[in-house]
Amino acid sequence: MDSTKASYKAGEAKGEVQSKTEKMMGKGGDACQSVKESCQDAGEQMKAKAQGAVDAAKDATGNK
């Protein structure tokens, strides 16, 4: 009986560790996705600002 109980407890602990690991990995994946999206947004903003600067320079010099 003690051996069965110990095996059950070991299996229970393993399941809890796996569950917690999956949750942590999920949170890590969410954080990475958020960073990726933020970087993409920042890149798009920089591109738009650069294009605006190019357009302003062209207007100032009369080139189109």
Predicted model as a PDB file, atoms N, CA, C, CB and O in Angstrom, pLDDT in the B-factor column:
MODEL        1                                                                  
ATOM      1  N   MET A   1       0.818  -1.192   0.000  1.00 56.00           N  
ATOM      2  CA  MET A   1       0.000   0.000   0.000  1.00 56.00           C  
ATOM      3  C   MET A   1       0.864   1.260   0.000  1.00 56.00           C  
ATOM      4  CB  MET A   1      -0.932  -0.004   1.201  1.00 56.00           C  
ATOM      5  O   MET A   1       0.556   2.219  -0.707  1.00 56.00           O  
ATOM      6  N   ASP A   2       1.943   1.267   0.786  1.00 81.00           N  
ATOM      7  CA  ASP A   2       2.813   2.429   0.857  1.00 81.00           C  
ATOM      8  C   ASP A   2       3.467   2.702  -0.492  1.00 81.00           C  
ATOM      9  CB  ASP A   2       3.878   2.231   1.931  1.00 81.00           C  
ATOM     10  O   ASP A   2       3.627   3.859  -0.879  1.00 81.00           O  
ATOM     11  N   SER A   3       3.846   1.647  -1.209  1.00 82.00           N  
ATOM     12  CA  SER A   3       4.474   1.788  -2.517  1.00 82.00           C  
ATOM     13  C   SER A   3       3.489   2.381  -3.521  1.00 82.00           C  
ATOM     14  CB  SER A   3       4.995   0.430  -3.014  1.00 82.00           C  
ATOM     15  O   SER A   3       3.859   3.224  -4.338  1.00 82.00           O  
ATOM     16  N   THR A   4       2.252   1.943  -3.459  1.00 85.00           N  
ATOM     17  CA  THR A   4       1.220   2.460  -4.358  1.00 85.00           C  
ATOM     18  C   THR A   4       0.958   3.928  -4.070  1.00 85.00           C  
ATOM     19  CB  THR A   4      -0.080   1.650  -4.221  1.00 85.00           C  
ATOM     20  O   THR A   4       0.803   4.740  -4.982  1.00 85.00           O  
ATOM     21  N   LYS A   5       0.911   4.248  -2.796  1.00 85.00           N  
ATOM     22  CA  LYS A   5       0.670   5.632  -2.391  1.00 85.00           C  
ATOM     23  C   LYS A   5       1.828   6.528  -2.837  1.00 85.00           C  
ATOM     24  CB  LYS A   5       0.479   5.722  -0.860  1.00 85.00           C  
ATOM     25  O   LYS A   5       1.601   7.644  -3.304  1.00 85.00           O  
ATOM     26  N   ALA A   6       3.053   6.052  -2.699  1.00 83.00           N  
ATOM     27  CA  ALA A   6       4.234   6.816  -3.101  1.00 83.00           C  
ATOM     28  C   ALA A   6       4.236   7.025  -4.612  1.00 83.00           C  
ATOM     29  CB  ALA A   6       5.527   6.098  -2.655  1.00 83.00           C  
ATOM     30  O   ALA A   6       4.557   8.112  -5.093  1.00 83.00           O  
ATOM     31  N   SER A   7       3.879   5.986  -5.354  1.00 84.00           N  
ATOM     32  CA  SER A   7       3.822   6.103  -6.814  1.00 84.00           C  
ATOM     33  C   SER A   7       2.758   7.114  -7.234  1.00 84.00           C  
ATOM     34  CB  SER A   7       3.532   4.732  -7.455  1.00 84.00           C  
ATOM     35  O   SER A   7       2.965   7.910  -8.150  1.00 84.00           O  
ATOM     36  N   TYR A   8       1.632   7.068  -6.556  1.00 85.00           N  
ATOM     37  CA  TYR A   8       0.550   8.013  -6.853  1.00 85.00           C  
ATOM     38  C   TYR A   8       1.016   9.448  -6.595  1.00 85.00           C  
ATOM     39  CB  TYR A   8      -0.707   7.691  -5.999  1.00 85.00           C  
ATOM     40  O   TYR A   8       0.809  10.336  -7.422  1.00 85.00           O  
ATOM     41  N   LYS A   9       1.647   9.662  -5.438  1.00 84.00           N  
ATOM     42  CA  LYS A   9       2.130  11.002  -5.088  1.00 84.00           C  
ATOM     43  C   LYS A   9       3.187  11.480  -6.091  1.00 84.00           C  
ATOM     44  CB  LYS A   9       2.714  11.006  -3.657  1.00 84.00           C  
ATOM     45  O   LYS A   9       3.204  12.653  -6.467  1.00 84.00           O  
ATOM     46  N   ALA A  10       4.064  10.575  -6.520  1.00 85.00           N  
ATOM     47  CA  ALA A  10       5.099  10.942  -7.486  1.00 85.00           C  
ATOM     48  C   ALA A  10       4.459  11.335  -8.820  1.00 85.00           C  
ATOM     49  CB  ALA A  10       6.097   9.772  -7.687  1.00 85.00           C  
ATOM     50  O   ALA A  10       4.871  12.314  -9.442  1.00 85.00           O  
ATOM     51  N   GLY A  11       3.474  10.587  -9.249  1.00 84.00           N  
ATOM     52  CA  GLY A  11       2.763  10.906 -10.488  1.00 84.00           C  
ATOM     53  C   GLY A  11       2.012  12.218 -10.376  1.00 84.00           C  
ATOM     54  O   GLY A  11       1.971  13.003 -11.324  1.00 84.00           O  
ATOM     55  N   GLU A  12       1.429  12.450  -9.233  1.00 89.00           N  
ATOM     56  CA  GLU A  12       0.706  13.701  -8.982  1.00 89.00           C  
ATOM     57  C   GLU A  12       1.672  14.893  -9.039  1.00 89.00           C  
ATOM     58  CB  GLU A  12      -0.012  13.649  -7.603  1.00 89.00           C  
ATOM     59  O   GLU A  12       1.370  15.917  -9.652  1.00 89.00           O  
ATOM     60  N   ALA A  13       2.813  14.750  -8.407  1.00 86.00           N  
ATOM     61  CA  ALA A  13       3.811  15.826  -8.410  1.00 86.00           C  
ATOM     62  C   ALA A  13       4.321  16.074  -9.830  1.00 86.00           C  
ATOM     63  CB  ALA A  13       4.992  15.478  -7.468  1.00 86.00           C  
ATOM     64  O   ALA A  13       4.499  17.224 -10.231  1.00 86.00           O  
ATOM     65  N   LYS A  14       4.554  15.008 -10.587  1.00 85.00           N  
ATOM     66  CA  LYS A  14       5.020  15.150 -11.965  1.00 85.00           C  
ATOM     67  C   LYS A  14       3.986  15.914 -12.795  1.00 85.00           C  
ATOM     68  CB  LYS A  14       5.299  13.763 -12.593  1.00 85.00           C  
ATOM     69  O   LYS A  14       4.346  16.780 -13.591  1.00 85.00           O  
ATOM     70  N   GLY A  15       2.728  15.599 -12.612  1.00 85.00           N  
ATOM     71  CA  GLY A  15       1.661  16.284 -13.337  1.00 85.00           C  
ATOM     72  C   GLY A  15       1.598  17.759 -12.995  1.00 85.00           C  
ATOM     73  O   GLY A  15       1.385  18.592 -13.875  1.00 85.00           O  
ATOM     74  N   GLU A  16       1.781  18.090 -11.734  1.00 89.00           N  
ATOM     75  CA  GLU A  16       1.771  19.494 -11.316  1.00 89.00           C  
ATOM     76  C   GLU A  16       2.948  20.254 -11.925  1.00 89.00           C  
ATOM     77  CB  GLU A  16       1.812  19.597  -9.784  1.00 89.00           C  
ATOM     78  O   GLU A  16       2.788  21.390 -12.371  1.00 89.00           O  
ATOM     79  N   VAL A  17       4.114  19.639 -11.946  1.00 87.00           N  
ATOM     80  CA  VAL A  17       5.300  20.278 -12.527  1.00 87.00           C  
ATOM     81  C   VAL A  17       5.092  20.509 -14.021  1.00 87.00           C  
ATOM     82  CB  VAL A  17       6.563  19.413 -12.288  1.00 87.00           C  
ATOM     83  O   VAL A  17       5.414  21.577 -14.541  1.00 87.00           O  
ATOM     84  N   GLN A  18       4.555  19.508 -14.704  1.00 87.00           N  
ATOM     85  CA  GLN A  18       4.302  19.658 -16.142  1.00 87.00           C  
ATOM     86  C   GLN A  18       3.308  20.789 -16.400  1.00 87.00           C  
ATOM     87  CB  GLN A  18       3.772  18.338 -16.739  1.00 87.00           C  
ATOM     88  O   GLN A  18       3.492  21.588 -17.318  1.00 87.00           O  
ATOM     89  N   SER A  19       2.272  20.851 -15.597  1.00 87.00           N  
ATOM     90  CA  SER A  19       1.255  21.890 -15.758  1.00 87.00           C  
ATOM     91  C   SER A  19       1.855  23.277 -15.540  1.00 87.00           C  
ATOM     92  CB  SER A  19       0.091  21.657 -14.783  1.00 87.00           C  
ATOM     93  O   SER A  19       1.605  24.197 -16.320  1.00 87.00           O  
ATOM     94  N   LYS A  20       2.642  23.424 -14.482  1.00 85.00           N  
ATOM     95  CA  LYS A  20       3.269  24.715 -14.195  1.00 85.00           C  
ATOM     96  C   LYS A  20       4.261  25.094 -15.296  1.00 85.00           C  
ATOM     97  CB  LYS A  20       3.981  24.676 -12.830  1.00 85.00           C  
ATOM     98  O   LYS A  20       4.351  26.261 -15.678  1.00 85.00           O  
ATOM     99  N   THR A  21       5.002  24.113 -15.803  1.00 84.00           N  
ATOM    100  CA  THR A  21       5.962  24.371 -16.874  1.00 84.00           C  
ATOM    101  C   THR A  21       5.244  24.850 -18.129  1.00 84.00           C  
ATOM    102  CB  THR A  21       6.786  23.110 -17.180  1.00 84.00           C  
ATOM    103  O   THR A  21       5.689  25.796 -18.778  1.00 84.00           O  
ATOM    104  N   GLU A  22       4.147  24.206 -18.470  1.00 84.00           N  
ATOM    105  CA  GLU A  22       3.376  24.599 -19.650  1.00 84.00           C  
ATOM    106  C   GLU A  22       2.835  26.025 -19.492  1.00 84.00           C  
ATOM    107  CB  GLU A  22       2.214  23.609 -19.888  1.00 84.00           C  
ATOM    108  O   GLU A  22       2.843  26.804 -20.446  1.00 84.00           O  
ATOM    109  N   LYS A  23       2.374  26.357 -18.307  1.00 83.00           N  
ATOM    110  CA  LYS A  23       1.861  27.707 -18.057  1.00 83.00           C  
ATOM    111  C   LYS A  23       2.971  28.739 -18.214  1.00 83.00           C  
ATOM    112  CB  LYS A  23       1.243  27.802 -16.650  1.00 83.00           C  
ATOM    113  O   LYS A  23       2.767  29.789 -18.823  1.00 83.00           O  
ATOM    114  N   MET A  24       4.148  28.439 -17.661  1.00 81.00           N  
ATOM    115  CA  MET A  24       5.270  29.378 -17.748  1.00 81.00           C  
ATOM    116  C   MET A  24       5.727  29.533 -19.198  1.00 81.00           C  
ATOM    117  CB  MET A  24       6.447  28.903 -16.865  1.00 81.00           C  
ATOM    118  O   MET A  24       6.040  30.641 -19.635  1.00 81.00           O  
ATOM    119  N   MET A  25       5.766  28.442 -19.936  1.00 80.00           N  
ATOM    120  CA  MET A  25       6.182  28.514 -21.336  1.00 80.00           C  
ATOM    121  C   MET A  25       5.167  29.316 -22.142  1.00 80.00           C  
ATOM    122  CB  MET A  25       6.345  27.098 -21.932  1.00 80.00           C  
ATOM    123  O   MET A  25       5.536  30.061 -23.049  1.00 80.00           O  
ATOM    124  N   GLY A  26       3.910  29.166 -21.814  1.00 80.00           N  
ATOM    125  CA  GLY A  26       2.871  29.939 -22.486  1.00 80.00           C  
ATOM    126  C   GLY A  26       3.029  31.419 -22.229  1.00 80.00           C  
ATOM    127  O   GLY A  26       2.888  32.229 -23.145  1.00 80.00           O  
ATOM    128  N   LYS A  27       3.321  31.781 -20.994  1.00 82.00           N  
ATOM    129  CA  LYS A  27       3.521  33.186 -20.647  1.00 82.00           C  
ATOM    130  C   LYS A  27       4.751  33.739 -21.356  1.00 82.00           C  
ATOM    131  CB  LYS A  27       3.661  33.354 -19.124  1.00 82.00           C  
ATOM    132  O   LYS A  27       4.747  34.881 -21.815  1.00 82.00           O  
ATOM    133  N   GLY A  28       5.800  32.929 -21.445  1.00 81.00           N  
ATOM    134  CA  GLY A  28       7.004  33.353 -22.144  1.00 81.00           C  
ATOM    135  C   GLY A  28       6.732  33.571 -23.619  1.00 81.00           C  
ATOM    136  O   GLY A  28       7.235  34.523 -24.215  1.00 81.00           O  
ATOM    137  N   GLY A  29       5.939  32.693 -24.207  1.00 84.00           N  
ATOM    138  CA  GLY A  29       5.577  32.846 -25.613  1.00 84.00           C  
ATOM    139  C   GLY A  29       4.746  34.096 -25.845  1.00 84.00           C  
ATOM    140  O   GLY A  29       4.923  34.790 -26.846  1.00 84.00           O  
ATOM    141  N   ASP A  30       3.842  34.380 -24.923  1.00 88.00           N  
ATOM    142  CA  ASP A  30       3.023  35.591 -25.030  1.00 88.00           C  
ATOM    143  C   ASP A  30       3.897  36.839 -24.957  1.00 88.00           C  
ATOM    144  CB  ASP A  30       1.956  35.623 -23.919  1.00 88.00           C  
ATOM    145  O   ASP A  30       3.685  37.799 -25.698  1.00 88.00           O  
ATOM    146  N   ALA A  31       4.870  36.820 -24.065  1.00 88.00           N  
ATOM    147  CA  ALA A  31       5.763  37.975 -23.922  1.00 88.00           C  
ATOM    148  C   ALA A  31       6.577  38.176 -25.187  1.00 88.00           C  
ATOM    149  CB  ALA A  31       6.697  37.796 -22.714  1.00 88.00           C  
ATOM    150  O   ALA A  31       6.758  39.307 -25.639  1.00 88.00           O  
ATOM    151  N   CYS A  32       7.070  37.085 -25.762  1.00 88.00           N  
ATOM    152  CA  CYS A  32       7.848  37.186 -27.004  1.00 88.00           C  
ATOM    153  C   CYS A  32       6.993  37.742 -28.135  1.00 88.00           C  
ATOM    154  CB  CYS A  32       8.417  35.812 -27.400  1.00 88.00           C  
ATOM    155  O   CYS A  32       7.458  38.577 -28.911  1.00 88.00           O  
ATOM    156  N   GLN A  33       5.773  37.295 -28.233  1.00 90.00           N  
ATOM    157  CA  GLN A  33       4.873  37.785 -29.284  1.00 90.00           C  
ATOM    158  C   GLN A  33       4.621  39.275 -29.103  1.00 90.00           C  
ATOM    159  CB  GLN A  33       3.534  37.008 -29.269  1.00 90.00           C  
ATOM    160  O   GLN A  33       4.584  40.024 -30.079  1.00 90.00           O  
ATOM    161  N   SER A  34       4.448  39.702 -27.869  1.00 91.00           N  
ATOM    162  CA  SER A  34       4.213  41.110 -27.585  1.00 91.00           C  
ATOM    163  C   SER A  34       5.416  41.958 -27.988  1.00 91.00           C  
ATOM    164  CB  SER A  34       3.899  41.308 -26.103  1.00 91.00           C  
ATOM    165  O   SER A  34       5.258  43.027 -28.578  1.00 91.00           O  
ATOM    166  N   VAL A  35       6.613  41.483 -27.670  1.00 92.00           N  
ATOM    167  CA  VAL A  35       7.834  42.208 -28.042  1.00 92.00           C  
ATOM    168  C   VAL A  35       7.956  42.278 -29.553  1.00 92.00           C  
ATOM    169  CB  VAL A  35       9.085  41.533 -27.435  1.00 92.00           C  
ATOM    170  O   VAL A  35       8.306  43.320 -30.108  1.00 92.00           O  
ATOM    171  N   LYS A  36       7.671  41.180 -30.208  1.00 92.00           N  
ATOM    172  CA  LYS A  36       7.744  41.139 -31.674  1.00 92.00           C  
ATOM    173  C   LYS A  36       6.798  42.166 -32.290  1.00 92.00           C  
ATOM    174  CB  LYS A  36       7.405  39.727 -32.196  1.00 92.00           C  
ATOM    175  O   LYS A  36       7.181  42.908 -33.194  1.00 92.00           O  
ATOM    176  N   GLU A  37       5.579  42.205 -31.803  1.00 93.00           N  
ATOM    177  CA  GLU A  37       4.597  43.154 -32.329  1.00 93.00           C  
ATOM    178  C   GLU A  37       5.021  44.599 -32.051  1.00 93.00           C  
ATOM    179  CB  GLU A  37       3.214  42.883 -31.717  1.00 93.00           C  
ATOM    180  O   GLU A  37       4.847  45.473 -32.900  1.00 93.00           O  
ATOM    181  N   SER A  38       5.573  44.846 -30.873  1.00 94.00           N  
ATOM    182  CA  SER A  38       6.041  46.192 -30.541  1.00 94.00           C  
ATOM    183  C   SER A  38       7.168  46.620 -31.472  1.00 94.00           C  
ATOM    184  CB  SER A  38       6.510  46.255 -29.082  1.00 94.00           C  
ATOM    185  O   SER A  38       7.204  47.763 -31.927  1.00 94.00           O  
ATOM    186  N   CYS A  39       8.075  45.714 -31.749  1.00 94.00           N  
ATOM    187  CA  CYS A  39       9.191  46.021 -32.648  1.00 94.00           C  
ATOM    188  C   CYS A  39       8.682  46.285 -34.064  1.00 94.00           C  
ATOM    189  CB  CYS A  39      10.216  44.866 -32.656  1.00 94.00           C  
ATOM    190  O   CYS A  39       9.167  47.191 -34.742  1.00 94.00           O  
ATOM    191  N   GLN A  40       7.721  45.505 -34.502  1.00 94.00           N  
ATOM    192  CA  GLN A  40       7.156  45.711 -35.835  1.00 94.00           C  
ATOM    193  C   GLN A  40       6.481  47.081 -35.912  1.00 94.00           C  
ATOM    194  CB  GLN A  40       6.145  44.589 -36.180  1.00 94.00           C  
ATOM    195  O   GLN A  40       6.644  47.800 -36.898  1.00 94.00           O  
ATOM    196  N   ASP A  41       5.730  47.438 -34.883  1.00 93.00           N  
ATOM    197  CA  ASP A  41       5.065  48.745 -34.848  1.00 93.00           C  
ATOM    198  C   ASP A  41       6.090  49.869 -34.882  1.00 93.00           C  
ATOM    199  CB  ASP A  41       4.182  48.871 -33.595  1.00 93.00           C  
ATOM    200  O   ASP A  41       5.923  50.851 -35.606  1.00 93.00           O  
ATOM    201  N   ALA A  42       7.147  49.722 -34.097  1.00 95.00           N  
ATOM    202  CA  ALA A  42       8.187  50.753 -34.059  1.00 95.00           C  
ATOM    203  C   ALA A  42       8.856  50.874 -35.424  1.00 95.00           C  
ATOM    204  CB  ALA A  42       9.239  50.431 -32.971  1.00 95.00           C  
ATOM    205  O   ALA A  42       9.142  51.982 -35.879  1.00 95.00           O  
ATOM    206  N   GLY A  43       9.104  49.753 -36.072  1.00 94.00           N  
ATOM    207  CA  GLY A  43       9.707  49.775 -37.399  1.00 94.00           C  
ATOM    208  C   GLY A  43       8.822  50.467 -38.415  1.00 94.00           C  
ATOM    209  O   GLY A  43       9.305  51.232 -39.249  1.00 94.00           O  
ATOM    210  N   GLU A  44       7.538  50.203 -38.348  1.00 94.00           N  
ATOM    211  CA  GLU A  44       6.602  50.847 -39.265  1.00 94.00           C  
ATOM    212  C   GLU A  44       6.541  52.356 -39.022  1.00 94.00           C  
ATOM    213  CB  GLU A  44       5.206  50.233 -39.117  1.00 94.00           C  
ATOM    214  O   GLU A  44       6.458  53.137 -39.970  1.00 94.00           O  
ATOM    215  N   GLN A  45       6.583  52.758 -37.765  1.00 95.00           N  
ATOM    216  CA  GLN A  45       6.572  54.190 -37.438  1.00 95.00           C  
ATOM    217  C   GLN A  45       7.836  54.869 -37.952  1.00 95.00           C  
ATOM    218  CB  GLN A  45       6.441  54.398 -35.914  1.00 95.00           C  
ATOM    219  O   GLN A  45       7.776  55.976 -38.489  1.00 95.00           O  
ATOM    220  N   MET A  46       8.977  54.211 -37.790  1.00 95.00           N  
ATOM    221  CA  MET A  46      10.239  54.783 -38.272  1.00 95.00           C  
ATOM    222  C   MET A  46      10.220  54.902 -39.797  1.00 95.00           C  
ATOM    223  CB  MET A  46      11.441  53.917 -37.816  1.00 95.00           C  
ATOM    224  O   MET A  46      10.684  55.895 -40.357  1.00 95.00           O  
ATOM    225  N   LYS A  47       9.687  53.895 -40.451  1.00 95.00           N  
ATOM    226  CA  LYS A  47       9.600  53.914 -41.913  1.00 95.00           C  
ATOM    227  C   LYS A  47       8.721  55.079 -42.371  1.00 95.00           C  
ATOM    228  CB  LYS A  47       9.039  52.568 -42.448  1.00 95.00           C  
ATOM    229  O   LYS A  47       9.067  55.790 -43.314  1.00 95.00           O  
ATOM    230  N   ALA A  48       7.592  55.268 -41.703  1.00 95.00           N  
ATOM    231  CA  ALA A  48       6.680  56.355 -42.065  1.00 95.00           C  
ATOM    232  C   ALA A  48       7.336  57.717 -41.837  1.00 95.00           C  
ATOM    233  CB  ALA A  48       5.376  56.254 -41.255  1.00 95.00           C  
ATOM    234  O   ALA A  48       7.178  58.626 -42.652  1.00 95.00           O  
ATOM    235  N   LYS A  49       8.070  57.859 -40.732  1.00 94.00           N  
ATOM    236  CA  LYS A  49       8.750  59.122 -40.452  1.00 94.00           C  
ATOM    237  C   LYS A  49       9.849  59.386 -41.482  1.00 94.00           C  
ATOM    238  CB  LYS A  49       9.344  59.109 -39.031  1.00 94.00           C  
ATOM    239  O   LYS A  49      10.027  60.522 -41.921  1.00 94.00           O  
ATOM    240  N   ALA A  50      10.570  58.365 -41.859  1.00 95.00           N  
ATOM    241  CA  ALA A  50      11.628  58.522 -42.862  1.00 95.00           C  
ATOM    242  C   ALA A  50      11.026  58.922 -44.200  1.00 95.00           C  
ATOM    243  CB  ALA A  50      12.441  57.217 -43.011  1.00 95.00           C  
ATOM    244  O   ALA A  50      11.565  59.781 -44.898  1.00 95.00           O  
ATOM    245  N   GLN A  51       9.905  58.297 -44.556  1.00 95.00           N  
ATOM    246  CA  GLN A  51       9.252  58.652 -45.813  1.00 95.00           C  
ATOM    247  C   GLN A  51       8.766  60.094 -45.770  1.00 95.00           C  
ATOM    248  CB  GLN A  51       8.078  57.702 -46.103  1.00 95.00           C  
ATOM    249  O   GLN A  51       8.843  60.810 -46.768  1.00 95.00           O  
ATOM    250  N   GLY A  52       8.265  60.519 -44.615  1.00 94.00           N  
ATOM    251  CA  GLY A  52       7.839  61.905 -44.453  1.00 94.00           C  
ATOM    252  C   GLY A  52       9.008  62.863 -44.622  1.00 94.00           C  
ATOM    253  O   GLY A  52       8.859  63.922 -45.233  1.00 94.00           O  
ATOM    254  N   ALA A  53      10.160  62.504 -44.089  1.00 95.00           N  
ATOM    255  CA  ALA A  53      11.351  63.349 -44.223  1.00 95.00           C  
ATOM    256  C   ALA A  53      11.799  63.426 -45.677  1.00 95.00           C  
ATOM    257  CB  ALA A  53      12.495  62.814 -43.345  1.00 95.00           C  
ATOM    258  O   ALA A  53      12.191  64.491 -46.154  1.00 95.00           O  
ATOM    259  N   VAL A  54      11.742  62.304 -46.379  1.00 94.00           N  
ATOM    260  CA  VAL A  54      12.102  62.288 -47.802  1.00 94.00           C  
ATOM    261  C   VAL A  54      11.144  63.177 -48.592  1.00 94.00           C  
ATOM    262  CB  VAL A  54      12.080  60.839 -48.362  1.00 94.00           C  
ATOM    263  O   VAL A  54      11.568  63.974 -49.429  1.00 94.00           O  
ATOM    264  N   ASP A  55       9.857  63.031 -48.318  1.00 92.00           N  
ATOM    265  CA  ASP A  55       8.868  63.852 -49.018  1.00 92.00           C  
ATOM    266  C   ASP A  55       9.071  65.339 -48.729  1.00 92.00           C  
ATOM    267  CB  ASP A  55       7.451  63.432 -48.617  1.00 92.00           C  
ATOM    268  O   ASP A  55       8.954  66.163 -49.636  1.00 92.00           O  
ATOM    269  N   ALA A  56       9.371  65.690 -47.488  1.00 93.00           N  
ATOM    270  CA  ALA A  56       9.604  67.086 -47.126  1.00 93.00           C  
ATOM    271  C   ALA A  56      10.839  67.628 -47.840  1.00 93.00           C  
ATOM    272  CB  ALA A  56       9.764  67.229 -45.604  1.00 93.00           C  
ATOM    273  O   ALA A  56      10.838  68.769 -48.302  1.00 93.00           O  
ATOM    274  N   ALA A  57      11.888  66.818 -47.931  1.00 92.00           N  
ATOM    275  CA  ALA A  57      13.100  67.251 -48.642  1.00 92.00           C  
ATOM    276  C   ALA A  57      12.821  67.455 -50.117  1.00 92.00           C  
ATOM    277  CB  ALA A  57      14.226  66.229 -48.463  1.00 92.00           C  
ATOM    278  O   ALA A  57      13.303  68.413 -50.722  1.00 92.00           O  
ATOM    279  N   LYS A  58      12.039  66.549 -50.698  1.00 91.00           N  
ATOM    280  CA  LYS A  58      11.693  66.693 -52.105  1.00 91.00           C  
ATOM    281  C   LYS A  58      10.873  67.968 -52.340  1.00 91.00           C  
ATOM    282  CB  LYS A  58      10.914  65.461 -52.590  1.00 91.00           C  
ATOM    283  O   LYS A  58      11.090  68.693 -53.311  1.00 91.00           O  
ATOM    284  N   ASP A  59       9.941  68.219 -51.445  1.00 90.00           N  
ATOM    285  CA  ASP A  59       9.124  69.440 -51.567  1.00 90.00           C  
ATOM    286  C   ASP A  59       9.987  70.688 -51.435  1.00 90.00           C  
ATOM    287  CB  ASP A  59       8.009  69.456 -50.499  1.00 90.00           C  
ATOM    288  O   ASP A  59       9.795  71.667 -52.157  1.00 90.00           O  
ATOM    289  N   ALA A  60      10.929  70.647 -50.518  1.00 90.00           N  
ATOM    290  CA  ALA A  60      11.776  71.810 -50.265  1.00 90.00           C  
ATOM    291  C   ALA A  60      12.699  72.096 -51.442  1.00 90.00           C  
ATOM    292  CB  ALA A  60      12.599  71.599 -49.000  1.00 90.00           C  
ATOM    293  O   ALA A  60      13.046  73.247 -51.709  1.00 90.00           O  
ATOM    294  N   THR A  61      13.092  71.038 -52.142  1.00 90.00           N  
ATOM    295  CA  THR A  61      14.017  71.232 -53.270  1.00 90.00           C  
ATOM    296  C   THR A  61      13.285  71.279 -54.601  1.00 90.00           C  
ATOM    297  CB  THR A  61      15.059  70.118 -53.300  1.00 90.00           C  
ATOM    298  O   THR A  61      13.902  71.510 -55.641  1.00 90.00           O  
ATOM    299  N   GLY A  62      11.990  71.064 -54.580  1.00 85.00           N  
ATOM    300  CA  GLY A  62      11.203  71.097 -55.812  1.00 85.00           C  
ATOM    301  C   GLY A  62      11.284  69.809 -56.602  1.00 85.00           C  
ATOM    302  O   GLY A  62      10.829  69.776 -57.746  1.00 85.00           O  
ATOM    303  N   ASN A  63      11.840  68.752 -56.048  1.00 78.00           N  
ATOM    304  CA  ASN A  63      11.901  67.453 -56.729  1.00 78.00           C  
ATOM    305  C   ASN A  63      10.703  66.610 -56.357  1.00 78.00           C  
ATOM    306  CB  ASN A  63      13.200  66.708 -56.380  1.00 78.00           C  
ATOM    307  O   ASN A  63      10.285  66.570 -55.200  1.00 78.00           O  
ATOM    308  N   LYS A  64      10.158  65.938 -57.350  1.00 67.00           N  
ATOM    309  CA  LYS A  64       9.040  65.021 -57.058  1.00 67.00           C  
ATOM    310  C   LYS A  64       9.179  63.757 -57.809  1.00 67.00           C  
ATOM    311  CB  LYS A  64       7.713  65.650 -57.382  1.00 67.00           C  
ATOM    312  O   LYS A  64       8.333  62.871 -57.688  1.00 67.00           O  
TER     313      LYS A  64                                                      
ENDMDL                                                                          
END                                                                             
